[in-house]
Amino acid sequence: MLLERAAGLAERIERYQKLKGAAKEAELVNTRAGQIGEAAALLSQARATLDKFSKAGIKFQYFPAAVQELTEKATRLRAIAAENPAGLADPPFKVAQEFTNRLTGLAVAANQSIEEGWSRFVAENTPSGSDEVLEALGKLPQMRAGVTRIRQCRQKVSALAATVPADPASTIEQLRVLSAEHGSAWAELTADSVPPSVLQFLRACAAEGAPVTTLTDEVRVWLESRELLGSFLVRIG
């Protein structure tokens, strides 16, 4: 009786171990599937974003590494899954280190390239200028309203540049509107008591910069009399 019970217990333990092994194997397969699915989703999303920005005319530099090797590994995993999904529990290479982590790395690199390309596009296609000069102009009561408009345009542009847009085409149109508004604000910037040569110099400085030859005696005297001369710097263009 004791031997029979012992044999029965051994059989139950063996069945339990098999079930436990099968459950562990199934868990590993599910883990592998989750890792691969998550990495594939990130890469697919990055690819869709790259296509969207490319169609919008935004250039970026993205050169994915080891594409051929990763493609071969993906083919091997797909073949294993088709033949026997349980084989994913013990593949011929380290899935996380040699495959899914590297796929995720490709997606991360793609997103970084998109961010850099977007920032570069905004910088190249929107107005810029010296905030210091705007600060100086803002001290003149007759110019404060125009300076405020210009600052608001620049703040909106900075906000758009700070985040990669979900709809680049629409955001590019917003940038064009802001650029036009920025130019209009400068065109309307007038001051009744400011000589034309001074006004021209100030507008140029606050935009892309003014040639040193435009710093005439009239301009210099006008700036000195209002303690604004120290707000300007000379740089080699």
Secondary structure as UniProt FT lines:
FT   HELIX           2..55
FT   TURN            56..57
FT   HELIX           67..83
FT   HELIX           85..89
FT   HELIX           96..100
FT   HELIX           101..125
FT   HELIX           131..137
FT   TURN            138..139
FT   HELIX           141..143
FT   HELIX           144..162
FT   HELIX           168..187
FT   TURN            192..193
FT   HELIX           196..206
FT   TURN            207..208
FT   HELIX           212..214
FT   HELIX           217..225
FT   TURN            226..227
FT   HELIX           229..231
//
